[in-house]
Amino acid sequence: MRHTARILTLCSVLLLLIGCAGNRNDILDQDPTGMSDEALLTYYYQLDEEIAKCARQTDRSAVGIGTGFGGQGIGFGFGISQGIGNCDADELRQRRVDVRLQLQKRGLTP
């Protein structure tokens, strides 16, 4: 019985870690030098989309209002927080520059 609980806990943690893994790194793992012209153009536009997603994630703000009561009385709270992005657009931008140079070498313009 104890082993079953441990196995279920371990499986839950593994699923959580797998679920938290983003696909942003997958796009950086691709090698643009071996791509066809059409695939390279598509890759360039995918990088643009990922950069835009990353910018939207870091621009989010949240507002919270809360109330509560305890033994001494009633409390009221108000908070504003700036979202913290979980991606670094600088890596994506640098790859986009590299891809743009590769496109120029091939005589293509995005």
BALOBA-1460 file (C-alpha; in Angstrom, 3 decimals):
// residues 110
<rec num="1" residu="m" x="0.000" y="0.000" z="0.000"/>
<rec num="2" residu="r" x="2.814" y="2.422" z="0.837"/>
<rec num="3" residu="h" x="4.588" y="1.599" z="-2.410"/>
<rec num="4" residu="t" x="1.463" y="2.366" z="-4.399"/>
<rec num="5" residu="a" x="1.181" y="5.800" z="-2.802"/>
<rec num="6" residu="r" x="4.849" y="6.532" z="-3.502"/>
<rec num="7" residu="i" x="4.523" y="5.424" z="-7.116"/>
<rec num="8" residu="l" x="1.417" y="7.567" z="-7.609"/>
<rec num="9" residu="t" x="3.175" y="10.552" z="-6.058"/>
<rec num="10" residu="l" x="6.207" y="10.041" z="-8.281"/>
<rec num="11" residu="c" x="4.030" y="9.730" z="-11.380"/>
<rec num="12" residu="s" x="2.165" y="12.907" z="-10.436"/>
<rec num="13" residu="v" x="5.413" y="14.831" z="-10.031"/>
<rec num="14" residu="l" x="6.733" y="13.554" z="-13.353"/>
<rec num="15" residu="l" x="3.529" y="14.522" z="-15.148"/>
<rec num="16" residu="l" x="3.702" y="17.971" z="-13.582"/>
<rec num="17" residu="l" x="7.294" y="18.425" z="-14.739"/>
<rec num="18" residu="i" x="6.458" y="17.246" z="-18.237"/>
<rec num="19" residu="g" x="3.464" y="19.579" z="-18.346"/>
<rec num="20" residu="c" x="5.586" y="22.546" z="-17.262"/>
<rec num="21" residu="a" x="8.118" y="21.993" z="-20.003"/>
<rec num="22" residu="g" x="7.445" y="24.536" z="-22.735"/>
<rec num="23" residu="n" x="7.903" y="24.131" z="-26.472"/>
<rec num="24" residu="r" x="9.905" y="27.362" z="-26.765"/>
<rec num="25" residu="n" x="13.172" y="25.457" z="-26.424"/>
<rec num="26" residu="d" x="12.085" y="23.077" z="-29.166"/>
<rec num="27" residu="i" x="12.101" y="25.919" z="-31.649"/>
<rec num="28" residu="l" x="15.650" y="26.841" z="-30.616"/>
<rec num="29" residu="d" x="16.804" y="23.233" z="-31.026"/>
<rec num="30" residu="q" x="16.151" y="23.319" z="-34.772"/>
<rec num="31" residu="d" x="19.074" y="23.846" z="-37.148"/>
<rec num="32" residu="p" x="18.198" y="26.509" z="-39.739"/>
<rec num="33" residu="t" x="21.242" y="25.869" z="-41.937"/>
<rec num="34" residu="g" x="19.921" y="22.524" z="-43.166"/>
<rec num="35" residu="m" x="16.411" y="23.732" z="-43.952"/>
<rec num="36" residu="s" x="14.922" y="24.239" z="-47.393"/>
<rec num="37" residu="d" x="14.071" y="27.789" z="-48.445"/>
<rec num="38" residu="e" x="10.380" y="27.306" z="-47.701"/>
<rec num="39" residu="a" x="11.069" y="25.683" z="-44.325"/>
<rec num="40" residu="l" x="13.461" y="28.499" z="-43.414"/>
<rec num="41" residu="l" x="10.822" y="31.142" z="-44.171"/>
<rec num="42" residu="t" x="8.278" y="29.214" z="-42.106"/>
<rec num="43" residu="y" x="10.805" y="28.940" z="-39.277"/>
<rec num="44" residu="y" x="11.398" y="32.711" z="-39.403"/>
<rec num="45" residu="y" x="7.681" y="33.390" z="-38.992"/>
<rec num="46" residu="q" x="7.446" y="30.832" z="-36.167"/>
<rec num="47" residu="l" x="10.192" y="32.715" z="-34.353"/>
<rec num="48" residu="d" x="8.213" y="35.950" z="-34.795"/>
<rec num="49" residu="e" x="5.145" y="34.299" z="-33.270"/>
<rec num="50" residu="e" x="7.107" y="32.939" z="-30.300"/>
<rec num="51" residu="i" x="8.654" y="36.370" z="-29.648"/>
<rec num="52" residu="a" x="5.181" y="37.931" z="-29.683"/>
<rec num="53" residu="k" x="3.858" y="35.265" z="-27.267"/>
<rec num="54" residu="c" x="6.773" y="35.883" z="-24.947"/>
<rec num="55" residu="a" x="6.142" y="39.636" z="-24.983"/>
<rec num="56" residu="r" x="2.452" y="39.104" z="-24.186"/>
<rec num="57" residu="q" x="3.334" y="36.878" z="-21.241"/>
<rec num="58" residu="t" x="5.616" y="39.447" z="-19.635"/>
<rec num="59" residu="d" x="3.171" y="42.336" z="-20.125"/>
<rec num="60" residu="r" x="0.400" y="40.838" z="-18.025"/>
<rec num="61" residu="s" x="-0.660" y="42.474" z="-14.796"/>
<rec num="62" residu="a" x="-2.983" y="41.191" z="-12.132"/>
<rec num="63" residu="v" x="-5.188" y="43.010" z="-9.658"/>
<rec num="64" residu="g" x="-6.399" y="41.338" z="-6.506"/>
<rec num="65" residu="i" x="-8.928" y="42.359" z="-3.898"/>
<rec num="66" residu="g" x="-9.476" y="40.406" z="-0.746"/>
<rec num="67" residu="t" x="-11.435" y="40.570" z="2.463"/>
<rec num="68" residu="g" x="-11.247" y="38.568" z="5.623"/>
<rec num="69" residu="f" x="-12.206" y="38.558" z="9.225"/>
<rec num="70" residu="g" x="-10.665" y="37.254" z="12.346"/>
<rec num="71" residu="g" x="-10.874" y="37.591" z="16.085"/>
<rec num="72" residu="q" x="-9.958" y="41.282" z="16.027"/>
<rec num="73" residu="g" x="-12.167" y="42.506" z="13.191"/>
<rec num="74" residu="i" x="-12.498" y="42.663" z="9.413"/>
<rec num="75" residu="g" x="-9.586" y="43.126" z="7.025"/>
<rec num="76" residu="f" x="-9.434" y="44.392" z="3.472"/>
<rec num="77" residu="g" x="-6.593" y="43.985" z="0.975"/>
<rec num="78" residu="f" x="-5.780" y="45.279" z="-2.469"/>
<rec num="79" residu="g" x="-2.806" y="44.295" z="-4.604"/>
<rec num="80" residu="i" x="-1.374" y="44.804" z="-8.053"/>
<rec num="81" residu="s" x="1.325" y="42.598" z="-9.499"/>
<rec num="82" residu="q" x="3.279" y="42.699" z="-12.723"/>
<rec num="83" residu="g" x="3.447" y="39.383" z="-14.502"/>
<rec num="84" residu="i" x="6.776" y="37.626" z="-14.681"/>
<rec num="85" residu="g" x="7.368" y="35.946" z="-18.001"/>
<rec num="86" residu="n" x="8.784" y="32.471" z="-18.118"/>
<rec num="87" residu="c" x="10.559" y="32.978" z="-21.402"/>
<rec num="88" residu="d" x="13.507" y="35.049" z="-22.531"/>
<rec num="89" residu="a" x="12.791" y="36.719" z="-25.842"/>
<rec num="90" residu="d" x="16.454" y="37.681" z="-26.285"/>
<rec num="91" residu="e" x="17.414" y="34.136" z="-27.295"/>
<rec num="92" residu="l" x="14.543" y="34.039" z="-29.764"/>
<rec num="93" residu="r" x="15.474" y="37.442" z="-31.196"/>
<rec num="94" residu="q" x="19.089" y="36.376" z="-31.655"/>
<rec num="95" residu="r" x="17.984" y="33.240" z="-33.497"/>
<rec num="96" residu="r" x="15.704" y="35.361" z="-35.689"/>
<rec num="97" residu="v" x="18.697" y="37.544" z="-36.605"/>
<rec num="98" residu="d" x="20.678" y="34.426" z="-37.507"/>
<rec num="99" residu="v" x="17.810" y="33.128" z="-39.631"/>
<rec num="100" residu="r" x="17.445" y="36.503" z="-41.335"/>
<rec num="101" residu="l" x="21.155" y="36.388" z="-42.258"/>
<rec num="102" residu="q" x="20.690" y="32.886" z="-43.616"/>
<rec num="103" residu="l" x="17.739" y="34.111" z="-45.683"/>
<rec num="104" residu="q" x="19.834" y="36.986" z="-47.069"/>
<rec num="105" residu="k" x="22.586" y="34.537" z="-48.088"/>
<rec num="106" residu="r" x="19.995" y="32.628" z="-50.072"/>
<rec num="107" residu="g" x="18.557" y="35.766" z="-51.643"/>
<rec num="108" residu="l" x="15.232" y="35.530" z="-49.821"/>
<rec num="109" residu="t" x="13.385" y="38.248" z="-47.944"/>
<rec num="110" residu="p" x="10.766" y="37.596" z="-45.263"/>
